Amino acid sequence: MMKKVSAEDTVKTSVKEDQTSFGFDNSLPNLPIKTILAMTFGCIGVNMAFTLQGSQMSRITQTIGVNPNSLGWFFLLPPLLGMFVQPLLGKYSDSTWTRWGRRIPYLLVGAPITVIVMIMLPFTGSFGFGYGSMTAMVYAAIAIALMDLFSNVCLAPYKMLAGDMVNEKQKNLAWSWQQVFGYAGGILAALLPYILTKVGIANTASKGQVPATVIWAYLIGAVMLLVTSLVTIFNVHEYDPKTYAKYHKINESKQKVTPSLWKLLKTAPRSFWELAIVQLFSWIGIMYTWTYATGAMANNIWNTTNPASSGFQAAGNWYGVMTAFYSVAALLWGLFYAKTKATQRKFWYSFGLFADAISIIIVATTHNQWVALIAFALYGIGNFTINTLPYTMLTTSLDGRNNGSYLGLFNIAVCLPQIIGSLASFIIFPLVGNSQSMMMIIGFVAMVIGGFSVAIVHEGK
């Protein structure tokens, strides 16, 4: 394991001159590279959980007998919980000053619970509930909701650590490394079902049961999440209250009590609301891709809509390969983006969303699996953008006093679009002839609107 880096170690590398960007007074010191490495490494395991959810959730639910018209219900509860839990986690961690830090304790609790849920979920069809039974549906819905909830509990500390400890000069680097490590985990998670199939593990199962390839993928992902989280837990030492107040130029006594979430919303920086508008449209596009890509490709490329067929399961495996491919593209894009200038963020934000939109429309309509694969390189650029740029731009607009609370509140801008998209799907899906491809095209339109909406964002104070 890496040597633990204390707050005092970072003082030696502090910036000699004040850095000012977008009106943000940057008095935080430069962090040693090994500190940034330690505070981002755990994203490998966390993104394995998210990638397995995004690439296999539609496959699992349809395998156990969920009607495609009802898929929205399974993507509704997780963001609904996230809307309440994330802001509270941010608010209370802002004032959780312990000997272990104030963000790390939440990771210490969240990681083991996420591991347990990741072990529960793939066995949804293994308890004899019956194909399409209400019991199987309820079990799956609860497991999905808990996995999403606690995966977010694991992810939140990484975002908050970056907001707490990283200065403006290193912000692009830290947020990019979060994504680079995350996509490295995503590549492994997405390829696991495909690789496991190639080594001889069964990729089909009895009607209503989840294939062994998917089960083993989740078990491997659970182990990786626990191990990588422990690396971060044991190797990152957060600032104590006095040092934190000094670096952020705030009153130490005031940071121990945070305002109500409602008051923080009323005094949120302008960029908070502007970025939320962009998030509304971009996350609907992401969600409809998650939900309907496997079914759309199964129909367009493998000419089947039967979840028990080998063609449908092959589409599920291929979507996993595509997810790994876009993760590679996102990783490489992250290395490029880390070197870009802060003044170019709005341009790259729009660029990423438009790239994402192009990939969605191609995957929704192509009859060639290789075209779909290549198109997902653009999806990787967009996915990196959506998971990096809004947070970079938001934290630049904050003063350090309530970073966790605002990042938690901003998670509503991720959850609410998914709720709106899920509820809307019950009306839209029948109107488009129960076509999963058409649902993706609607996601394409939403992503395009998001790309144009970036123009309204004002970064900084």
N, C-alpha and C positions, 0 to 999 in steps of 0.2 A: 504493500500500500504506500501511497505517497505520504511524505512527511506533513504533519499538520502545520498549517500556516496561520499564525496568530495575527490579530489586528496590529500588534506592535511591529511585526515584520514588514507590514506594508508601508509603515511610516517612512522607512529608509528609502523607499522608491517614490516618495510623494512628488507631485508636480511642482517644479520650482516657480512657475508662473501661473497665474490664474488663467483658466480656460473659459472662454465665454462663447456660447453658441445658442442661437435662437433666444437670447435673453436669459439663458440658464446659467446661473453663477456656479461654476464647477470647482468646488474646493475639495472634492474627494481625491485621494492619492491614486497614482497608478498602481494597479495590482500586479504582483508577480504572475507570470504566465502559469505557473503551477497552481496558483490559487484559482484562476479562471478555469483551468482544466478540472480541478477538483469540484468546483461548484456547478459544472455543466456535465460531468461524466455520467451522473445518474440518469440523465435524460435518455440514455440507451434503453434501460429497462422500462421506463415510463412509456416511451413511444412504442415499445414492443406491445404493450397492453393496448394502446390506442390503435395501432395498426391492425392487430388481430381483431379488434372490435370493428374497425372500418372495413376490413377486407373479408371477414368471415361472418359478420352478424346476419346479413341478409341470407346468406347460405344456410346458416344454422336454423334460423327461424322458418324458412321455407321448407327445410328438410324435415322438421318436426310437424309440418302440416299447416303453417300459417298461410292464409290466402294473401296474395300480393296486395289486394285492396286494403288489408289490415296491417300492413307493415308499419304504417305511420304510428300505430299505438306503441310499438316497441322502441321507437325513436323519440317518443314524447316524454316519458317519465324521467329519463336521465337529465335532459336539460332543465326540466321543471325543478328537480332537486338541486341542480347546480345553481339555479337562480337564487336560491335561498342560502345554500351552504357556503358558496364561494365568498360572498360579501361578508358573512359572519366570520369565516375563517380569516379573511384579511383583516377585519376589524380587531378581532381578539388577538391575532398574532402581532399586530402593531404594538400591543401593550403587554405581550408575554415576554418579559425579560427574565430569563433564567440562566443558570450557569452553563446550559447547553446551547444558549442562543434564544432567539424568538421565532425563527422559521423552522429550524432543524427539528424541534420537538414534534411538529405536525407531520413531518416526513417520517419520523421514527414510529409514529402511530399509524399513519396511512399506508405505508409500504406493506407491513405484514397482513393487514386486512385485505388489501388489493390482491395479494398473493392467494389468500384463501378463496376469494371470489373467483379468481381466474381458474382455480382448480374446480370450483363448483360448476361453472357455466357450461363447458363442453359436454358434461355428462347429462345435459338436459333430456336427451332421448334414451338414457340408459337405465331409468328407474321403472320402466314398465307403465308409464302414464298412458300410453296409447297415442297413435298418430292423430294429431289434430285435437286432442283432448284439452279441456279447459285447464286441467291441472298442469299439463305440460306447458301451456301458454303462460299461466300465472308464474310458474317456476322460472321460465325463461325471462319473463318481463322483470321479475324481481332481481334475478342474477345480472341481467344487462344493466339495470338501473344502478345496482350497487357497484358493479365494475366501473361504470362511467363515473360515478360519484367519487369513489376512492382513488381512481386514477387521477382525477382532477385534484384531489387532496394531496396526492404525491407531486403533481406537476406544479401546483401553486408555489411551494417554497422556492423552487428554482427561479421562477419569474421574480419573486419578491427579493431573493438574494441579489439578483442582478440589479434591481432597483435600489436596494440598500447600499451596495458596496462598489458598484462600477461607475466610474466617472464618464463624462461625455466623450472624452477622447477614446476610451476603450469600449464604448457601448455597442457599436456595430460589431466589434470583435466578439464580445461576450454573448450577445443575442444570436449571432451567427453560429458560434460554437455550440450553443444549446441545440440549434437545429441540426448542425452537422452530426453531433452525437446521436440526436434523436433519430435522424434518418438512417444512420448506421444500424441502430436497433430496428428501425422499420424495415430495412432491407432484409435483415435476417428473419424477422417475424413473417413478412409477406411471402418469403421463399420457402418457409418451413413445410407447409403442406405439399408443395410441389416436390421438394427434395425428399421428403419422407415417402411420397408415392414412388419415386424413382428407386429408393432403396428397398422397396418391397412391402411397405406398410399399406394396408387396405385403404383405398380412397372411396369405397362405397360401403354401405352397411344396410342392414335390414330396414324396411320402410319405417320411418319415424325415428331412426337412430342416427346420431352424428358419426361420420366416418372416423376411424382411428387416427388418420393423418391430422385431422383438426384437433382431436383430443390431445395428442402428443405435442402439437404446436403450442397449445395453451399451457401445458405443463412445463415445457422448456421456457416459455416466456415468463412464467411465474418465477422460476429459479433465477433467471437473468435479472428480473426486476428487483428481487431481494438482494442479490449480490451487488449490483451497481448502486443501489440506494445506500447500502452500507459503506461503500467507498466514499460517497459524498458525506454521509453522516460522521464518519471517523476522521475526515481530512479537511473539513471546513470549520473554521472558528469565526463566528460572527463578531462584529464590534460590540463592545459593552456599551451601556447607555451613555456614559460620559464621552467616549470616543465617537460614538455615532452622532451625538449632539454637536460635538466640535466640528466634525467634518461636514455636517449638513447645515451648520450655522443656525441651530435652533436652540430654544430653551430646554434644558434637560428635564426640568420638572413638568413641562407641558406635554412632552412626548409620552408620558406614562398614562395619560388619560386621552382617549380619542373621542371626537365628537360623534353624535349619532350618525348613522348611515344616511338618514334623511337630510340632515344638515350638510353632510359632505356632498350629497347629490346636488343640493341647491347652490353650493359654492364650487362645483366642479369646473375645471378649466374648460374653455370653449372647445378645445380639441377633443375632449371626452365625448361630447355629443356629436360632433362632426364625424369622428371615427366610428361611432356607434351606427350612424346611417350607412356608412360603407360596409360595416360588418353585417348589417341586416341583409343586404342583397348578396354579399359574397358567401355567407354561411348557408343561405338557402341553396345556392348553387352547389356547395360542397355536400350538403346533406342529401340532395336528390341524386348525386353521383354515388355516394355511399349506398343508398337504399336501392337504387334501381339498375346499377351498371351490370351486376351479375345476371339478372333476369333479362336485361336488354341484349346482352351478348349471347346468352344461351339461345334466345329466340332468333337473333339476326345471323349468328355465326354457326351455332350448333343445331339450329332448327328444332328446338324443343322448349317446352314450358313445363315439363314434368320434373319436379325437384328430385325425384328418386332415380332419374335416368343418369346414365354415365355421361351423357352430353352436358347436362346441367352441372354435375359435379366437376366436369372438366372445365366448364366456364368459371366455376368457383375457384379452381386451382389457377386458371389463367389470370383471373383478376388479382390473385395473390402475386403472381409473377409481375403483372403490370404495376402493382403497388410497390414491389421491390425496385422495379425499373424507375418509377417516378422518384423513389427515395434516393436512388443514385444520382439522378438529375438534380434533385433538390440539394443533395450534399455538395455536388460540384458547384451549383449555383451559389450556395452559401459561402463557399471559399472565395468565389468571385466577389460577392456582395460585401464581404467583410472588408474589402479594400476600397469600397466606394466612399464618396464624400457625403457627409451629413446633409449638405445642401441639396443633394439629389434624391432624397428619400421619396418625395411625392412622385417623381417621374418613375422610379422603380416600382413603387406601389401600384400605379396604374398599369405599367407594363406587365407586372405579374398577374394581375386580375384578367387582363385581356388574353394573356397566354393561357390561363386556366380555362377561360370561356371557349377558346378555340379547341382545346383538348376535349372538352365535354361534348361539343357538337359532333366531333369526329367519332368518338366512342359510341355515341347514341345512334349513329346512322351507318357505320361501316359494317361490311359483311366479311371483313378480313381481319383475323386476329392479330396479324403482324402490324397492320396499319394502326389498330387500336393500341398496341404496345408502344409504337413509336410516338403516337400522339400523346401518350401519358408522360413523355419527357416535359411537355409544356405544362401538364398538370402538376408536375413536381416543382416547376418554377413558381406556379401560382400558389401551391400549398405552402412552400417556404415563405412566400410573401405574406400570406394571410396569417401565418403563425409567428411572424417576426416584426414586420413593419408597424402594425398598429400599436404594439407594446413599446417598441422603441420610441415612436413618436409621442405616445402618451406619457411615458416616464420622463421624457425631456420637458414636459409641461408641468411636472410636479415639483414640490419644494422639499420632499424628503420626510415630511411630518406624518403623512398618512398613506404612504405608498401601498402597503398591503391592502388597506381598505379600498383604495381606488382601483387597484388591480382586481380585487374581488368583485367590486361593483361593475367593473368593465366586463367581467365574465358574463353578466346579464346580456351584453351585446353579442355574445356567442350563443347563449342558451335560448334567448327569446326568438331569434330567427328560426331555430330548429323547432321550437314549439309552434310558431306560426306556420312553418312549412309542413309539419306533421298534420296539423288540423286542416290546413288547406288541401292536403292530399286526399282526404276523404271525399271532398267535393270534386277536385280536379281530375282524379284518377278515372272515375266513371265517365266524365265528360270527354276525355281523350281516348275513349274506347278501351280502357284498361291496358293502355300501352305504356310499358316501362320506358321505352325509347322516348315517347313524347314527354314523359315526366322529366327526363334528363334534358330535353330541349328547353323546357321551362326553366330548369336550373341554369342553362346557358344564357337565357335572356336576363335572369337575375344577376348573373356574374357580370355581364356587359354593363348593366346599369350601375353596378358597384364600381366598375372601372372608371366610369365617367364621374361618379360621385366623389372620387378622391380630390377633385378640383376644389371642393368646398372646405377642405381641411386646412386649418391654421395651426402649425406646430409651434410649440413653445409657449411662453407666458404672454 
